Amino acid sequence: MQRHRVAVIGAGFGGLFAIRALRNAPVDITLINGTAYHLFQPLLYQVATGVLSEGEIAPPIREVLKRQDNVDVKLGWAQHVDTENKVVSVSGPGIDYTVEYDTLIVAAGASQSYFGNDQFNDYAPGMKSIDDALELRAKIFGAFEIADLQTDPEAQERWLTFVVVGAGPTGVEMAGQIAELAHRNLPGQYKHIDPRKARIILVDAVGAVLNTFGDHLSTRALRQLHLMGVEVELNTKVVDVDLNGIEVESERGHQRIPSMTKVWAAGVAAPPLARQLAESAGAETDRAGRVLVQPDLTIPGHPEIFVLGDMMNLAGPDGRPLPGVAQVAIQGGKYAADVIERRLRRKPEPKPFKYFDKGSMATISRFSAVASVGKFRLSGFFAWLMWLAVHVFYLVGFKNRFTTVLHWAVSFLGRGRSERVATEQQAFARRAMKHYGDPYQLVRAAHEADAAGQINPAPTDADVSAGMPAEKHPAGVAAPEKATVAPEKATVGK
Ligand SMILES: Cc1cc2nc3c(=O)[nH]c(=O)nc-3n(C[C@H](O)[C@H](O)[C@H](O)COP(=O)(O)OP(=O)(O)OC[C@H]3O[C@@H](n4cnc5c(N)ncnc54)[C@H](O)[C@@H]3O)c2cc1C
């Protein structure tokens, strides 16, 4: 007899904890995830600044779940949920497929929001993926290298100016780490620049750093940032971003900050799948595109569909939506698994989901963090130790915990950075990939050709560099216009 089928979209905190909690349930689980790894997003900024390797924060999903027999892991991006027929359509690497379900858990997280200015993304990467972090690493370390080659002081200053947009935890942590690089790790390694002269500017439209941590910790964090040499521009709105700089507006008027390295750490929005799911299920979404769920985390009229974590909107005790943090997703995942198992074992449903706030924390520099736990407000070294313990605890896998602690020792006790390798592909591939569109288009074309008995219809590298137009190519795949990436590279040395 066929067992109850649970499809899970997303192997982030919500999806993974739901699956683990279902390990002994009489269900067959299909996990659909866009990447082959689980991503521990809270430490992305350390990958971007060379403290950790990407592998330490992104263990392979198959390895994480290798002892759980009731899961089938499938690589691909869920595109569409047909809530009537209970089918998920997935775009895999060069192959499309569908997954049928009896119960669906959707935990596809959030994407970066540029508040309607998606073009900013070309010059100010966000902090949501390994690609983002590696691109930023290449840009940050590359900026010091290129600055060292400049003879024009203005160009040198532009390369040594780093702007971080968004003074929430991610922005504060990022600005703090760049400041540590400039003031602690890199000095003494360049002949023509003094890295300590780098400007690190943290910009936010609101009037406080770490706004959600309350006045006391916000003031502490601001003071620590100032001590580290970070310039904090509050009540300042970003109005434009281009290759050479960023334009801001504040009560002091319009200002241009020349800077080659910008980081976007402001704003999140639910992925497009959330809206599609809501439309199909007749559910509502909020302004950020998150799906409004009932207290049992299901969509109204669809007890078989759970939406978790960053993608859901559920009001907390204060009437405001629960925050987009890991614990909301983890606890939601465990709760959904409990509901599913109880239903199958014909036990009464549990009480409505209640989020237990374990507190929040952010690091500002080595040995300095702020933490808000219940009524307690902590800052400084003790808060940093707490941060350390919590992050080691929630990292997935013993190997990752071990090597992460080693790398932290290198960076925090010594003056090194273990992961400074940055390649040109990391720095420039985003623009090339945008130009190509679906990177698996070539694989699809090859599959179609194979089915049609053709041999090699996909464009070769020679076609691509010759700029062969799509309509002329047998597979109909557009070759890129030439020199899409080159102009940015060409400006590098100016
Ligand atoms: C830079 C950064 C720092 C953060 N720091 C902290 C912190 O210090 N503390 C804290 O509590 N929280 C932090 N957060 C927030 C925390 O990471 C999220 O709240 C949490 O990851 C949400 O879990 P989730 O399961 O909803 O989504 P995610 O963990 O984002 O997982 C979503 C998964 O879905 C996959 N996916 C997305 N779309 C699709 C699709 N269409 N098809 C298939 N798969 C898909 C993704 O590949 C991903 O694996 C941080 C977030 C970021 C970005």
The ligand as an SDF file (V2000), in Angstrom:
LIG
                    3D

 53 58  0  0  0  0  0  0  0  0999 V2000
   22.6030   37.0710    5.7980 C   0  0  0  0  0  0  0  0  0  0  0  0
   21.5670   36.5290    6.7480 C   0  0  0  0  0  0  0  0  0  0  0  0
   21.8330   36.4970    8.1050 C   0  0  0  0  0  0  0  0  0  0  0  0
   20.8890   36.0030    8.9940 C   0  0  0  0  0  0  0  0  0  0  0  0
   21.1890   35.9700   10.3300 N   0  0  0  0  0  0  0  0  0  0  0  0
   20.3180   35.4180   11.1860 C   0  0  0  0  0  0  0  0  0  0  0  0
   20.6370   35.2940   12.5670 C   0  0  0  0  0  0  0  0  0  0  0  0
   21.7120   35.7040   13.0040 O   0  0  0  0  0  0  0  0  0  0  0  0
   19.7250   34.6940   13.3810 N   0  0  0  0  0  0  0  0  0  0  0  0
   18.5350   34.2170   12.9160 C   0  0  0  0  0  0  0  0  0  0  0  0
   17.7530   33.6670   13.6740 O   0  0  0  0  0  0  0  0  0  0  0  0
   18.1980   34.3400   11.6280 N   0  0  0  0  0  0  0  0  0  0  0  0
   19.0570   34.9140   10.7480 C   0  0  0  0  0  0  0  0  0  0  0  0
   18.7300   35.0170    9.4240 N   0  0  0  0  0  0  0  0  0  0  0  0
   17.3940   34.5950    8.9920 C   0  0  0  0  0  0  0  0  0  0  0  0
   17.3120   33.0920    8.8450 C   0  0  0  0  0  0  0  0  0  0  0  0
   18.3980   32.6110    8.0910 O   0  0  0  0  0  0  0  0  0  0  0  0
   15.9770   32.7680    8.1920 C   0  0  0  0  0  0  0  0  0  0  0  0
   14.9370   33.2680    8.9860 O   0  0  0  0  0  0  0  0  0  0  0  0
   15.7970   31.2830    8.0060 C   0  0  0  0  0  0  0  0  0  0  0  0
   16.8220   30.7590    7.1850 O   0  0  0  0  0  0  0  0  0  0  0  0
   14.4320   30.9890    7.4000 C   0  0  0  0  0  0  0  0  0  0  0  0
   14.3110   29.6220    7.1980 O   0  0  0  0  0  0  0  0  0  0  0  0
   13.3860   29.0840    6.0260 P   0  0  0  0  0  0  0  0  0  0  0  0
   13.3820   27.6000    6.1500 O   0  0  0  0  0  0  0  0  0  0  0  0
   12.1110   29.8060    6.0160 O   0  0  0  0  0  0  0  0  0  0  0  0
   14.1330   29.5140    4.6900 O   0  0  0  0  0  0  0  0  0  0  0  0
   15.6140   29.2940    4.2280 P   0  0  0  0  0  0  0  0  0  0  0  0
   16.4960   28.8790    5.3330 O   0  0  0  0  0  0  0  0  0  0  0  0
   15.9470   30.5270    3.4790 O   0  0  0  0  0  0  0  0  0  0  0  0
   15.5210   28.0800    3.2200 O   0  0  0  0  0  0  0  0  0  0  0  0
   14.8240   28.1530    2.0260 C   0  0  0  0  0  0  0  0  0  0  0  0
   15.2740   27.0040    1.1480 C   0  0  0  0  0  0  0  0  0  0  0  0
   14.3690   26.9170    0.0600 O   0  0  0  0  0  0  0  0  0  0  0  0
   15.0870   26.7600   -1.1470 C   0  0  0  0  0  0  0  0  0  0  0  0
   14.2010   27.3010   -2.1820 N   0  0  0  0  0  0  0  0  0  0  0  0
   13.8080   28.5740   -2.3490 C   0  0  0  0  0  0  0  0  0  0  0  0
   12.9310   28.6710   -3.3650 N   0  0  0  0  0  0  0  0  0  0  0  0
   12.7670   27.4150   -3.8210 C   0  0  0  0  0  0  0  0  0  0  0  0
   11.9940   26.8420   -4.8660 C   0  0  0  0  0  0  0  0  0  0  0  0
   11.1840   27.5800   -5.6310 N   0  0  0  0  0  0  0  0  0  0  0  0
   12.1010   25.5180   -5.1000 N   0  0  0  0  0  0  0  0  0  0  0  0
   12.9290   24.7510   -4.3540 C   0  0  0  0  0  0  0  0  0  0  0  0
   13.6820   25.2320   -3.3500 N   0  0  0  0  0  0  0  0  0  0  0  0
   13.5900   26.5390   -3.0880 C   0  0  0  0  0  0  0  0  0  0  0  0
   16.3800   27.5050   -0.9230 C   0  0  0  0  0  0  0  0  0  0  0  0
   17.3800   27.0000   -1.7870 O   0  0  0  0  0  0  0  0  0  0  0  0
   16.6510   27.2010    0.5500 C   0  0  0  0  0  0  0  0  0  0  0  0
   17.3750   26.0120    0.6890 O   0  0  0  0  0  0  0  0  0  0  0  0
   19.6510   35.5220    8.5110 C   0  0  0  0  0  0  0  0  0  0  0  0
   19.3780   35.5600    7.1490 C   0  0  0  0  0  0  0  0  0  0  0  0
   20.3310   36.0570    6.2680 C   0  0  0  0  0  0  0  0  0  0  0  0
   20.0410   36.0810    4.7990 C   0  0  0  0  0  0  0  0  0  0  0  0
  1  2  1  0
  2  3  1  0
  2 52  2  0
  3  4  2  0
  4  5  1  0
  4 50  1  0
  5  6  2  0
  6  7  1  0
  6 13  1  0
  7  8  2  0
  7  9  1  0
  9 10  1  0
 10 11  2  0
 10 12  1  0
 12 13  2  0
 13 14  1  0
 14 15  1  0
 14 50  1  0
 15 16  1  0
 16 17  1  0
 16 18  1  0
 18 19  1  0
 18 20  1  0
 20 21  1  0
 20 22  1  0
 22 23  1  0
 23 24  1  0
 24 25  2  0
 24 26  1  0
 24 27  1  0
 27 28  1  0
 28 29  2  0
 28 30  1  0
 28 31  1  0
 31 32  1  0
 32 33  1  0
 33 34  1  0
 33 48  1  0
 34 35  1  0
 35 36  1  0
 35 46  1  0
 36 37  1  0
 36 45  1  0
 37 38  2  0
 38 39  1  0
 39 40  1  0
 39 45  2  0
 40 41  1  0
 40 42  2  0
 42 43  1  0
 43 44  2  0
 44 45  1  0
 46 47  1  0
 46 48  1  0
 48 49  1  0
 50 51  2  0
 51 52  1  0
 52 53  1  0
M  END
$$$$
